[in-house]
Amino acid sequence: MLEYFNEAPYSVTICDKDGKILEMNEMAVNVLSHGQQIIGNNLLDCHPEPARTKLAEMLQNHNVNAYTIEKNGVKKLIYQAPWFQDGEFAGYIELSMPIPMEMPHYVRVPKE
């Protein structure tokens, strides 16, 4: 599945319903695990508190989690959303993409 995203300029990480990492694109491997292969590990074991508790709640409640962070002068949008297979919760997909520090925001109003 990730062959389409392997060379994308953002990180993609996919986990199953229990938090086990199923797939990561190249950027996710380089950024999140510093080049070490961590597919097969559980995300709960990779996060300190309070992120671990937040992740456990997400796995239970299947809610979207979106926020921005800044680290080493780079601002990123983090978007974590549940994915489903045959209508059943199957896990989470996380996108982590660098964004400009300041960016325009547009409100689109539908034509009547």
C-alpha positions, 0 to 999 in steps of 0.5 A: 500500500505504501509504495505510492507514498514511499518517496513522499515529502511527509511521514506515513505510519499505519498501525492495526487496532491494537497499535502494532505498526504495520507499515511506514514510508521511508520518511517515517522510518528516517524521522520516527525511528532514526532509520531503524526498522520498527515495523511490528513494534507496538506504538504504545511501547514507543510513546512516553506519557502522556502520549501513551495514554492519549494513544490508548484512548484513541485506539479505544474511541476511534477519534481523529487527533489533529494538531501542529508541532514545532521541532528544530525550527520545523512546523508540522501538521500531525493528523491521526485518523482511524481506518476501517476494513469492511466497516470495522475499526482496523487501526490508525493512519498518521500523516506528519507533514512539514508546513510553513510557519505562517500560511494562509487560511481561506474560508470557502463559502458555497455558491447558492 
